[in-house]
Amino acid sequence: MSEYLYIHIPFCVRKCVYCDFLSVCHDEAVAREYIDALCRELALKKGFAGELKSIYIGGGTPSLLPNDCFTQLFKCLRDGFKFSASPEITVEANPGTMDESKINALLLLGVNRLSIGVQSFNDNELKTLGRIHTSEEAARAIGAIKKAGLKNFSIDLMYGIPGQTMDSWKETLSRATWFSPNHISSYELTPEKGTPLYEMVKSEESNPPLPPFTKGGMGGLLKKIKMPDEELVLDMFGYAIDYLSSKGYEHYEISNFALPGFRCIHNMNYWDRGEYIGAGAGAHSFIRSLRSKNAGDIKKYIEITGSGNIPEIESIKLAPSDEIKEFIFLGLRKTEGISILKAKELGIAFPGACKELIDEGYLEITEGLLRLTRKGLPLSNMVIVKIFENLEL
Ligand code: SF4
């Protein structure tokens, strides 16, 4: 029985240039049909759920939904599921879609954590990313959240943005901590294939003409763009660790920092390979050792649930070698690392398989836990690939 539920809301005002999440431009009529479909899926999946410790409503931009859609969604949740005594209930929010009425409506429904996609407090960087809000609007949204009395909120930031300097990154971090959020996520911007950003970077590097790009209404806005130097990006990552630690934040996962007692329990469950139920277009679930995925096409998702079926299009039982891979790459994301004892139970030959990486200073073992060192943290992908090679996975 899973105690963790993820709900995907795939609507945004418009597509950001770097976005490869499942989201489409908002259409209220479609969103309303979608919420009906979600309620049908939740009713079909409630039998897999125990007492919920966490509900995470992500996207997309969930905060775009009209208040009555949230009321409908929470009625389905409260009617169909048991909640634990103090569940973590998170909603992802875009500062361009938050006002006092939205915040108060969410709090009244029982939402007790907001994750706010600020990304930067520099307006030029926000424009480069194609975000819909300014830094001033972000500050106003956070002010409104604090005024409503919600202390448990997280601010999402991004480094490695084209045109970003170390000074502007320092300013963004300083402004973020000024609001005293309980949690800060700090992600490196990477140009993912299929996004406008990827095309902009590629054309800068090899000089081909830019393709016409119309996806998500971004047509005509593309320009050639250069990503910041790798060394600067590494320094930004290092600065974030030092600065946020000096402000009392625990660096508990590669990209996540929390004041003591405020780690995101929902995401901790992913990194611990715990079970979870996913609902909504494209959502993933992990139940009884099966990893499954919902239809990503919104029309198809609505149709399948309309015919009374669970909208899953893929379901696989992991091979033992895949389970080991997951255990390593998810577990090493946590700064506390992975248990050597547990690794041995899974048949992993630690520490032998990573002796070289330990000698080279990328990994360390203390108190029975294998973890990335400060040198290894920004190079986690390379370190993990090396471990897989040594284990012949
Ligand atoms: S707000 Fe931007 S980055 Fe986030 S899901 Fe929407 S389009 Fe993607």
Boltz pocket constraint, residues with backbone or C-beta under 6 A from the ligand:
constraints:
  - pocket:
      binder: B
      contacts: [[A, 11], [A, 12], [A, 14], [A, 15], [A, 16], [A, 18], [A, 19], [A, 20], [A, 21], [A, 23], [A, 59], [A, 60], [A, 61], [A, 94], [A, 117]]
      max_distance: 6.0
